[in-house]
């Protein structure tokens, strides 16, 4: 009997030790955000109405039909007059971009945001253990991560990764990658740089579907500093609660579409990926009573095929703020309707799109910065980030605000008091609506 009691005692001690280790391990696998910095170009890079017209008129491939298409697209895009274009486009060299143009664009975005990030957080480049750069359309050799390592003379044992081909949702892929690495490596600092190469990919043809990118995409990017050092949690801005990634590239329809092309094919693929993603994410972020209420209400009515993307769930029971990808007005309207959001919820995304345009993978961080500049974020609040990208992918995550008093205006410093803008009508409507005059059908517009 005594021997049996010793065996049971040893088993109980082992079980307790196992659970304690699990709890301790989980406590040390957290992902905290120490800081982030968004890119803001110089004022002479702004693509206002007149600058955009100059760029359009330089393209000799366009006719009246294309001008009308561009006018309609720009007016309905949701972009304002203060977005930023790449230097070579501003200088009139978009038709023949060079490798130097692409490198200069990336260097400016990466190094300016990293310089500010290191200065504000007090973390030295030599302390960085993990570095991830996501740029979909530019993969030079040496890599962009090597370019950063060389500039800041980082350690030779740094773990570096370059992500490409993932479009606007790449930033969430990089964040999830850091979280997974944090489960293996303890006491780490990680940097994520999210941006996109526009300089070498300005379209100069006349295919309407490909002209859309010129109307929506603008220069921008962000550098984010993350850590799993528990002793730094009191200094952190946000804590990552969960991430969910969905890729439906197996579907031919989804594989062939891109969210920047706002046509029925693209929207259906986005809806399909988004629905599958939320099925996995919502049980992780909503309270049990809300899930139970939804389950009961669902059983009471028959489900129908082809149903709209509507979940009849009160997302605000588990989420306080919605940080949506500012991909275009149609994207924002569709996500807002699907999630049952108010104009107050959509305001940060609409304003980020209006002020900075679609900055691809960096876009979510301009939205978050707006929330912070408007002093919306309070300790304990949950922030739901939604990103959509080519592939087709939907990558989402939820952050928890770690402290009160987050009010750094960052890139909004010189204009936050002017927002939200009540009137988002683009000046193109007033200045160039005459292009739609049917009497001009025989005209070819030249300089």
RODRENMI-879629 format. One record per residue (C-alpha): residue number from 1; chain; x, y, z. Coordinates in steps of 0.001 Angstrom, whole numbers, plus 500000, padded with zeros to 6 digits. Example, Ala and Ser with C-alpha at 12.3 -4.5 7.8 and 13.67 -1.06 7.14 Angstrom:
2
+-----+-------+--------+--------+--------+
|   n | chain |      x |      y |      z |
+-----+-------+--------+--------+--------+
|   1 |     A | 512300 | 495500 | 507800 |
|   2 |     A | 513670 | 498940 | 507140 |
+-----+-------+--------+--------+--------+
END
This chain:
447
+-----+-------+--------+--------+--------+
|   n | chain |      x |      y |      z |
+-----+-------+--------+--------+--------+
|   1 |     A | 500000 | 500000 | 500000 |
|   2 |     A | 502821 | 502383 | 500910 |
|   3 |     A | 504534 | 501668 | 497594 |
|   4 |     A | 501288 | 502376 | 495706 |
|   5 |     A | 500871 | 505672 | 497566 |
|   6 |     A | 504426 | 506681 | 496573 |
|   7 |     A | 503656 | 505871 | 492930 |
|   8 |     A | 500461 | 507947 | 493064 |
|   9 |     A | 502308 | 510792 | 494752 |
|  10 |     A | 505024 | 510748 | 492105 |
|  11 |     A | 502403 | 510666 | 489364 |
|  12 |     A | 500556 | 513607 | 490956 |
|  13 |     A | 503802 | 515607 | 491305 |
|  14 |     A | 504648 | 514889 | 487683 |
|  15 |     A | 501193 | 515972 | 486568 |
|  16 |     A | 501408 | 519207 | 488583 |
|  17 |     A | 504907 | 519868 | 487209 |
|  18 |     A | 503646 | 519315 | 483658 |
|  19 |     A | 500812 | 521808 | 484065 |
|  20 |     A | 503087 | 524353 | 485752 |
|  21 |     A | 505571 | 524031 | 482878 |
|  22 |     A | 502765 | 524458 | 480355 |
|  23 |     A | 501540 | 527602 | 482079 |
|  24 |     A | 505080 | 528976 | 482419 |
|  25 |     A | 505863 | 528164 | 478795 |
|  26 |     A | 502691 | 529894 | 477606 |
|  27 |     A | 503502 | 532953 | 479722 |
|  28 |     A | 506857 | 533179 | 477960 |
|  29 |     A | 505420 | 532699 | 474472 |
|  30 |     A | 503526 | 535990 | 474398 |
|  31 |     A | 504018 | 538419 | 471529 |
|  32 |     A | 504158 | 542074 | 472583 |
|  33 |     A | 504424 | 545162 | 470395 |
|  34 |     A | 506954 | 547652 | 471721 |
|  35 |     A | 506426 | 550205 | 468969 |
|  36 |     A | 505722 | 550874 | 465298 |
|  37 |     A | 506457 | 553685 | 462846 |
|  38 |     A | 504711 | 554470 | 459547 |
|  39 |     A | 506372 | 556128 | 456559 |
|  40 |     A | 505462 | 559611 | 455421 |
|  41 |     A | 507044 | 561033 | 452258 |
|  42 |     A | 507995 | 564646 | 451577 |
|  43 |     A | 505304 | 567089 | 450477 |
|  44 |     A | 506728 | 567342 | 446956 |
|  45 |     A | 505704 | 563725 | 446416 |
|  46 |     A | 501972 | 564373 | 446825 |
|  47 |     A | 499720 | 563249 | 443983 |
|  48 |     A | 497070 | 565957 | 444028 |
|  49 |     A | 494576 | 566472 | 441209 |
|  50 |     A | 496924 | 568436 | 438960 |
|  51 |     A | 499851 | 566044 | 439515 |
|  52 |     A | 497673 | 563038 | 438676 |
|  53 |     A | 496448 | 564696 | 435476 |
|  54 |     A | 500026 | 565341 | 434378 |
|  55 |     A | 500873 | 561668 | 434906 |
|  56 |     A | 497796 | 560524 | 432983 |
|  57 |     A | 498356 | 562885 | 430057 |
|  58 |     A | 501941 | 561655 | 429662 |
|  59 |     A | 500606 | 558234 | 428710 |
|  60 |     A | 500177 | 558447 | 424938 |
|  61 |     A | 498499 | 555019 | 424858 |
|  62 |     A | 495281 | 556382 | 426336 |
|  63 |     A | 492210 | 557551 | 424497 |
|  64 |     A | 488982 | 559226 | 425555 |
|  65 |     A | 487502 | 555922 | 426737 |
|  66 |     A | 490453 | 555322 | 429056 |
|  67 |     A | 490293 | 558899 | 430365 |
|  68 |     A | 486655 | 558405 | 431279 |
|  69 |     A | 487450 | 555142 | 432990 |
|  70 |     A | 490250 | 556745 | 434992 |
|  71 |     A | 488044 | 559671 | 436003 |
|  72 |     A | 485311 | 557344 | 437237 |
|  73 |     A | 487803 | 555151 | 439115 |
|  74 |     A | 489684 | 557998 | 440795 |
|  75 |     A | 486475 | 559731 | 441873 |
|  76 |     A | 485059 | 556541 | 443406 |
|  77 |     A | 488330 | 555259 | 444910 |
|  78 |     A | 488067 | 557059 | 448255 |
|  79 |     A | 491528 | 558655 | 447878 |
|  80 |     A | 492143 | 562324 | 448599 |
|  81 |     A | 494694 | 564800 | 447246 |
|  82 |     A | 497501 | 564202 | 449738 |
|  83 |     A | 498610 | 560659 | 448947 |
|  84 |     A | 502243 | 560049 | 447947 |
|  85 |     A | 503699 | 558654 | 444741 |
|  86 |     A | 507205 | 557292 | 444026 |
|  87 |     A | 509914 | 559763 | 443033 |
|  88 |     A | 510387 | 558421 | 439499 |
|  89 |     A | 506658 | 558896 | 438753 |
|  90 |     A | 506682 | 562442 | 440119 |
|  91 |     A | 509749 | 563148 | 437956 |
|  92 |     A | 508107 | 561707 | 434823 |
|  93 |     A | 510214 | 558542 | 434538 |
|  94 |     A | 507497 | 555947 | 435206 |
|  95 |     A | 507711 | 554362 | 431746 |
|  96 |     A | 511365 | 553320 | 432128 |
|  97 |     A | 512044 | 552693 | 435855 |
|  98 |     A | 515462 | 551496 | 436922 |
|  99 |     A | 516757 | 549125 | 439590 |
| 100 |     A | 518070 | 552199 | 441398 |
| 101 |     A | 514558 | 553671 | 441509 |
| 102 |     A | 513271 | 550562 | 443271 |
| 103 |     A | 516172 | 550456 | 445739 |
| 104 |     A | 515893 | 554174 | 446498 |
| 105 |     A | 512168 | 553755 | 447184 |
| 106 |     A | 512712 | 550806 | 449534 |
| 107 |     A | 515683 | 552398 | 451304 |
| 108 |     A | 513741 | 555561 | 452082 |
| 109 |     A | 510785 | 553680 | 453552 |
| 110 |     A | 512755 | 551053 | 455460 |
| 111 |     A | 515533 | 553176 | 456893 |
| 112 |     A | 513477 | 556224 | 457856 |
| 113 |     A | 510938 | 554121 | 459802 |
| 114 |     A | 513627 | 551954 | 461407 |
| 115 |     A | 515716 | 554960 | 462458 |
| 116 |     A | 512717 | 556464 | 464235 |
| 117 |     A | 511695 | 553126 | 465749 |
| 118 |     A | 515133 | 552462 | 467258 |
| 119 |     A | 515335 | 556017 | 468579 |
| 120 |     A | 511891 | 555996 | 470214 |
| 121 |     A | 512109 | 552544 | 471789 |
| 122 |     A | 515750 | 552726 | 472860 |
| 123 |     A | 516396 | 549253 | 471409 |
| 124 |     A | 519683 | 548941 | 469535 |
| 125 |     A | 519900 | 547279 | 466082 |
| 126 |     A | 522497 | 544901 | 467585 |
| 127 |     A | 519807 | 543551 | 469951 |
| 128 |     A | 517495 | 542382 | 467154 |
| 129 |     A | 517199 | 538584 | 466954 |
| 130 |     A | 514609 | 538203 | 464163 |
| 131 |     A | 514107 | 540337 | 461034 |
| 132 |     A | 511275 | 539887 | 458512 |
| 133 |     A | 510719 | 542098 | 455468 |
| 134 |     A | 507594 | 541655 | 453341 |
| 135 |     A | 507598 | 543252 | 449882 |
| 136 |     A | 505607 | 541381 | 447256 |
| 137 |     A | 506864 | 542853 | 443968 |
| 138 |     A | 510589 | 543375 | 444548 |
| 139 |     A | 512975 | 540563 | 445522 |
| 140 |     A | 516519 | 541733 | 444798 |
| 141 |     A | 519803 | 539969 | 445528 |
| 142 |     A | 521219 | 540658 | 448045 |
| 143 |     A | 517841 | 540612 | 449776 |
| 144 |     A | 516181 | 543576 | 451446 |
| 145 |     A | 516800 | 541966 | 454842 |
| 146 |     A | 520530 | 541796 | 454003 |
| 147 |     A | 520381 | 545465 | 453024 |
| 148 |     A | 519008 | 546330 | 456478 |
| 149 |     A | 521506 | 544088 | 458270 |
| 150 |     A | 524366 | 545741 | 456398 |
| 151 |     A | 523103 | 549272 | 457066 |
| 152 |     A | 522740 | 548747 | 460830 |
| 153 |     A | 525604 | 546230 | 461227 |
| 154 |     A | 523373 | 543692 | 462951 |
| 155 |     A | 524629 | 540433 | 464503 |
| 156 |     A | 525774 | 537539 | 462357 |
| 157 |     A | 523364 | 535108 | 464050 |
| 158 |     A | 520215 | 537124 | 463335 |
| 159 |     A | 517345 | 535073 | 461876 |
| 160 |     A | 516223 | 536896 | 458711 |
| 161 |     A | 513358 | 536200 | 456310 |
| 162 |     A | 512201 | 537876 | 453086 |
| 163 |     A | 508537 | 537407 | 452114 |
| 164 |     A | 507238 | 538105 | 448598 |
| 165 |     A | 504163 | 537514 | 446436 |
| 166 |     A | 501620 | 537814 | 449267 |
| 167 |     A | 500158 | 541223 | 448470 |
| 168 |     A | 498283 | 543382 | 450928 |
| 169 |     A | 497969 | 540714 | 453637 |
| 170 |     A | 501725 | 540062 | 453906 |
| 171 |     A | 502122 | 542065 | 457117 |
| 172 |     A | 499807 | 539692 | 459006 |
| 173 |     A | 501758 | 536724 | 457614 |
| 174 |     A | 504953 | 538240 | 459015 |
| 175 |     A | 503324 | 538921 | 462404 |
| 176 |     A | 502105 | 535311 | 462604 |
| 177 |     A | 505584 | 534108 | 461649 |
| 178 |     A | 507093 | 536070 | 464532 |
| 179 |     A | 504536 | 534620 | 466924 |
| 180 |     A | 505433 | 531078 | 465840 |
| 181 |     A | 509174 | 531766 | 466220 |
| 182 |     A | 508572 | 533194 | 469697 |
| 183 |     A | 507247 | 529789 | 470747 |
| 184 |     A | 510685 | 528312 | 470114 |
| 185 |     A | 513057 | 531155 | 470920 |
| 186 |     A | 512875 | 532942 | 474285 |
| 187 |     A | 513720 | 536553 | 475179 |
| 188 |     A | 513776 | 537779 | 471601 |
| 189 |     A | 513434 | 541101 | 469779 |
| 190 |     A | 511842 | 540932 | 466313 |
| 191 |     A | 511451 | 543542 | 463590 |
| 192 |     A | 508807 | 543369 | 460835 |
| 193 |     A | 509065 | 545776 | 457892 |
| 194 |     A | 505941 | 545894 | 455712 |
| 195 |     A | 505795 | 547871 | 452473 |
| 196 |     A | 505424 | 547532 | 448701 |
| 197 |     A | 507427 | 548486 | 445615 |
| 198 |     A | 505506 | 550974 | 443464 |
| 199 |     A | 508370 | 552661 | 441564 |
| 200 |     A | 509015 | 549790 | 439132 |
| 201 |     A | 505384 | 548756 | 438736 |
| 202 |     A | 503557 | 551842 | 437532 |
| 203 |     A | 501401 | 550599 | 434646 |
| 204 |     A | 501749 | 552590 | 431386 |
| 205 |     A | 499410 | 550560 | 429173 |
| 206 |     A | 495691 | 550877 | 428532 |
| 207 |     A | 494192 | 547648 | 429892 |
| 208 |     A | 491543 | 548870 | 432316 |
| 209 |     A | 491958 | 546087 | 434866 |
| 210 |     A | 495663 | 546864 | 435171 |
| 211 |     A | 495171 | 550639 | 435247 |
| 212 |     A | 493325 | 550265 | 438552 |
| 213 |     A | 496546 | 549828 | 440516 |
| 214 |     A | 497701 | 553316 | 439499 |
| 215 |     A | 494491 | 554779 | 440904 |
| 216 |     A | 494654 | 553004 | 444267 |
| 217 |     A | 498235 | 552171 | 445294 |
| 218 |     A | 500503 | 554752 | 446887 |
| 219 |     A | 503848 | 554927 | 448705 |
| 220 |     A | 503822 | 553838 | 452335 |
| 221 |     A | 505073 | 551261 | 454777 |
| 222 |     A | 505694 | 550495 | 458419 |
| 223 |     A | 508319 | 549003 | 460746 |
| 224 |     A | 507130 | 547155 | 463866 |
| 225 |     A | 509168 | 546095 | 466918 |
| 226 |     A | 507958 | 542962 | 468723 |
| 227 |     A | 509235 | 541021 | 471722 |
| 228 |     A | 508412 | 538052 | 473954 |
| 229 |     A | 510420 | 539407 | 476891 |
| 230 |     A | 507953 | 539332 | 479748 |
| 231 |     A | 509928 | 541874 | 481784 |
| 232 |     A | 509167 | 544464 | 479060 |
| 233 |     A | 505388 | 543935 | 479043 |
| 234 |     A | 504782 | 547174 | 480976 |
| 235 |     A | 506474 | 549136 | 478197 |
| 236 |     A | 504470 | 547537 | 475403 |
| 237 |     A | 501626 | 549100 | 473449 |
| 238 |     A | 499757 | 545954 | 472404 |
| 239 |     A | 499708 | 542213 | 473055 |
| 240 |     A | 498870 | 539746 | 470297 |
| 241 |     A | 495908 | 537609 | 471345 |
| 242 |     A | 495486 | 535359 | 468294 |
| 243 |     A | 496058 | 535106 | 464545 |
| 244 |     A | 494208 | 533146 | 461852 |
| 245 |     A | 495464 | 532697 | 458291 |
| 246 |     A | 493307 | 531398 | 455434 |
| 247 |     A | 494604 | 530671 | 451922 |
| 248 |     A | 492212 | 529387 | 449242 |
| 249 |     A | 494750 | 529262 | 446441 |
| 250 |     A | 493510 | 525754 | 445628 |
| 251 |     A | 490420 | 527399 | 444101 |
| 252 |     A | 491089 | 528452 | 440485 |
| 253 |     A | 488742 | 531417 | 440745 |
| 254 |     A | 490460 | 532643 | 443895 |
| 255 |     A | 493933 | 531984 | 442525 |
| 256 |     A | 493273 | 534149 | 439483 |
| 257 |     A | 491960 | 537192 | 441289 |
| 258 |     A | 493485 | 540055 | 443262 |
| 259 |     A | 491642 | 542309 | 445687 |
| 260 |     A | 492831 | 545460 | 443932 |
| 261 |     A | 490737 | 544457 | 440909 |
| 262 |     A | 487285 | 545446 | 442090 |
| 263 |     A | 485164 | 543139 | 439959 |
| 264 |     A | 482602 | 540424 | 440850 |
| 265 |     A | 485236 | 537671 | 440568 |
| 266 |     A | 487527 | 539336 | 443074 |
| 267 |     A | 484763 | 540077 | 445559 |
| 268 |     A | 483478 | 536503 | 445573 |
| 269 |     A | 486943 | 535165 | 446320 |
| 270 |     A | 487386 | 537689 | 449115 |
| 271 |     A | 484054 | 536706 | 450620 |
| 272 |     A | 484885 | 532999 | 450492 |
| 273 |     A | 488270 | 533418 | 452194 |
| 274 |     A | 486878 | 535874 | 454737 |
| 275 |     A | 484034 | 533543 | 455704 |
| 276 |     A | 486365 | 530595 | 456281 |
| 277 |     A | 488724 | 532773 | 458295 |
| 278 |     A | 486009 | 534085 | 460616 |
| 279 |     A | 484739 | 530585 | 461329 |
| 280 |     A | 488100 | 529871 | 462934 |
| 281 |     A | 488688 | 533272 | 464498 |
| 282 |     A | 485349 | 534174 | 466097 |
| 283 |     A | 485282 | 531305 | 468639 |
| 284 |     A | 488642 | 532594 | 469901 |
| 285 |     A | 487558 | 536190 | 470476 |
| 286 |     A | 483829 | 536189 | 471292 |
| 287 |     A | 482413 | 535376 | 474740 |
| 288 |     A | 480711 | 532005 | 475218 |
| 289 |     A | 477298 | 533558 | 475792 |
| 290 |     A | 477411 | 535321 | 472417 |
| 291 |     A | 478387 | 532121 | 470606 |
| 292 |     A | 475598 | 530276 | 472421 |
| 293 |     A | 473060 | 532951 | 471480 |
| 294 |     A | 474126 | 532687 | 467845 |
| 295 |     A | 473930 | 528868 | 467879 |
| 296 |     A | 470395 | 528945 | 469282 |
| 297 |     A | 469210 | 531563 | 466784 |
| 298 |     A | 470765 | 529603 | 463920 |
| 299 |     A | 468934 | 526435 | 464876 |
| 300 |     A | 465651 | 528315 | 464767 |
| 301 |     A | 465876 | 529213 | 461123 |
| 302 |     A | 466846 | 527232 | 458068 |
| 303 |     A | 470096 | 528167 | 456349 |
| 304 |     A | 469957 | 528906 | 452613 |
| 305 |     A | 472633 | 528573 | 449929 |
| 306 |     A | 474000 | 531755 | 448423 |
| 307 |     A | 473355 | 533583 | 451671 |
| 308 |     A | 475007 | 537003 | 452024 |
| 309 |     A | 478164 | 537272 | 454117 |
| 310 |     A | 476358 | 538048 | 457344 |
| 311 |     A | 476927 | 536245 | 460623 |
| 312 |     A | 474253 | 537886 | 462831 |
| 313 |     A | 476879 | 537949 | 465551 |
| 314 |     A | 477523 | 540895 | 467788 |
| 315 |     A | 481247 | 541253 | 467115 |
| 316 |     A | 481437 | 544167 | 469524 |
| 317 |     A | 480829 | 541757 | 472382 |
| 318 |     A | 484457 | 540655 | 471929 |
| 319 |     A | 486056 | 543439 | 469844 |
| 320 |     A | 486265 | 547177 | 470520 |
| 321 |     A | 487990 | 548494 | 467381 |
| 322 |     A | 488078 | 547356 | 463757 |
| 323 |     A | 491296 | 547903 | 461811 |
| 324 |     A | 490355 | 546982 | 458227 |
| 325 |     A | 492576 | 546865 | 455157 |
| 326 |     A | 492172 | 550239 | 453349 |
| 327 |     A | 492121 | 548623 | 449915 |
| 328 |     A | 489560 | 550954 | 448356 |
| 329 |     A | 486118 | 552336 | 449054 |
| 330 |     A | 484362 | 549242 | 447674 |
| 331 |     A | 486451 | 546970 | 449903 |
| 332 |     A | 485693 | 549058 | 453006 |
| 333 |     A | 481968 | 549247 | 452192 |
| 334 |     A | 481812 | 545479 | 451651 |
| 335 |     A | 483624 | 544590 | 454872 |
| 336 |     A | 481607 | 547122 | 456846 |
| 337 |     A | 478330 | 545696 | 455604 |
| 338 |     A | 479426 | 542106 | 456170 |
| 339 |     A | 480493 | 542758 | 459761 |
| 340 |     A | 477592 | 545060 | 460603 |
| 341 |     A | 479849 | 548007 | 461428 |
| 342 |     A | 478865 | 551631 | 461947 |
| 343 |     A | 480423 | 554647 | 460249 |
| 344 |     A | 482250 | 555343 | 463512 |
| 345 |     A | 483859 | 551885 | 463265 |
| 346 |     A | 484825 | 552475 | 459612 |
| 347 |     A | 486103 | 556019 | 460130 |
| 348 |     A | 489788 | 555121 | 460807 |
| 349 |     A | 489969 | 552973 | 457659 |
| 350 |     A | 488216 | 555517 | 455450 |
| 351 |     A | 490440 | 558340 | 456683 |
| 352 |     A | 493638 | 556287 | 456236 |
| 353 |     A | 492612 | 555513 | 452648 |
| 354 |     A | 491733 | 559156 | 451969 |
| 355 |     A | 494975 | 560547 | 453413 |
| 356 |     A | 497535 | 557891 | 452405 |
| 357 |     A | 495825 | 555678 | 449812 |
| 358 |     A | 496196 | 551910 | 449561 |
| 359 |     A | 499737 | 551337 | 450835 |
| 360 |     A | 499369 | 547557 | 450458 |
| 361 |     A | 500839 | 545549 | 453362 |
| 362 |     A | 501574 | 548719 | 455342 |
| 363 |     A | 497983 | 549975 | 455219 |
| 364 |     A | 496702 | 548472 | 458480 |
| 365 |     A | 499261 | 550386 | 460528 |
| 366 |     A | 498084 | 553768 | 459221 |
| 367 |     A | 494605 | 552795 | 460403 |
| 368 |     A | 495935 | 551803 | 463832 |
| 369 |     A | 497907 | 555050 | 464005 |
| 370 |     A | 494719 | 557024 | 463337 |
| 371 |     A | 492986 | 555271 | 466232 |
| 372 |     A | 495898 | 556107 | 468502 |
| 373 |     A | 496112 | 559734 | 467337 |
| 374 |     A | 492377 | 560141 | 468012 |
| 375 |     A | 492894 | 558702 | 471531 |
| 376 |     A | 490444 | 555866 | 470928 |
| 377 |     A | 492570 | 553104 | 472446 |
| 378 |     A | 492160 | 552286 | 476146 |
| 379 |     A | 493808 | 549621 | 478276 |
| 380 |     A | 492133 | 546249 | 477780 |
| 381 |     A | 490525 | 547169 | 474439 |
| 382 |     A | 490617 | 544550 | 471675 |
| 383 |     A | 491641 | 545584 | 468148 |
| 384 |     A | 490568 | 543331 | 465263 |
| 385 |     A | 492867 | 543575 | 462203 |
| 386 |     A | 491519 | 542320 | 458860 |
| 387 |     A | 493797 | 541937 | 455824 |
| 388 |     A | 493050 | 540590 | 452348 |
| 389 |     A | 495593 | 539766 | 449683 |
| 390 |     A | 496485 | 537948 | 446483 |
| 391 |     A | 496634 | 534201 | 446466 |
| 392 |     A | 493806 | 534412 | 447654 |
| 393 |     A | 494500 | 535001 | 451350 |
| 394 |     A | 492657 | 536411 | 454333 |
| 395 |     A | 494892 | 536909 | 457373 |
| 396 |     A | 493443 | 538377 | 460553 |
| 397 |     A | 494547 | 538935 | 464132 |
| 398 |     A | 493392 | 540433 | 467418 |
| 399 |     A | 495496 | 542695 | 469665 |
| 400 |     A | 494894 | 543762 | 473255 |
| 401 |     A | 495807 | 547318 | 474294 |
| 402 |     A | 498295 | 547145 | 477169 |
| 403 |     A | 498131 | 550670 | 478587 |
| 404 |     A | 496043 | 553834 | 478754 |
| 405 |     A | 497205 | 557100 | 477283 |
| 406 |     A | 498201 | 555893 | 473800 |
| 407 |     A | 498095 | 559151 | 471878 |
| 408 |     A | 501197 | 559351 | 469668 |
| 409 |     A | 500059 | 561135 | 466502 |
| 410 |     A | 502945 | 559738 | 464378 |
| 411 |     A | 502264 | 560381 | 460664 |
| 412 |     A | 499011 | 562185 | 461508 |
| 413 |     A | 500730 | 564883 | 463542 |
| 414 |     A | 500240 | 567768 | 461101 |
| 415 |     A | 496644 | 566994 | 460143 |
| 416 |     A | 494825 | 564916 | 462797 |
| 417 |     A | 492749 | 567910 | 463923 |
| 418 |     A | 491322 | 568155 | 460389 |
| 419 |     A | 489929 | 564620 | 460600 |
| 420 |     A | 487487 | 563037 | 460203 |
| 421 |     A | 486771 | 564798 | 456928 |
| 422 |     A | 483067 | 565297 | 456380 |
| 423 |     A | 483391 | 565701 | 452634 |
| 424 |     A | 485371 | 562992 | 450825 |
| 425 |     A | 484389 | 564062 | 447308 |
| 426 |     A | 487446 | 564010 | 445075 |
| 427 |     A | 488156 | 567327 | 443219 |
| 428 |     A | 488372 | 565374 | 439947 |
| 429 |     A | 484569 | 565428 | 439871 |
| 430 |     A | 484418 | 569201 | 439659 |
| 431 |     A | 487453 | 569818 | 437468 |
| 432 |     A | 487189 | 567056 | 434881 |
| 433 |     A | 483556 | 565954 | 434692 |
| 434 |     A | 483423 | 567457 | 431180 |
| 435 |     A | 485284 | 564358 | 429944 |
| 436 |     A | 481994 | 562476 | 430185 |
| 437 |     A | 480347 | 564785 | 427640 |
| 438 |     A | 479108 | 562539 | 424831 |
| 439 |     A | 479837 | 565300 | 422309 |
| 440 |     A | 483547 | 564564 | 422802 |
| 441 |     A | 483373 | 561011 | 421473 |
| 442 |     A | 485402 | 561937 | 418371 |
| 443 |     A | 488097 | 563780 | 420321 |
| 444 |     A | 491608 | 562519 | 421141 |
| 445 |     A | 493075 | 564305 | 424184 |
| 446 |     A | 496682 | 565429 | 423799 |
| 447 |     A | 498978 | 567788 | 425696 |
+-----+-------+--------+--------+--------+
END
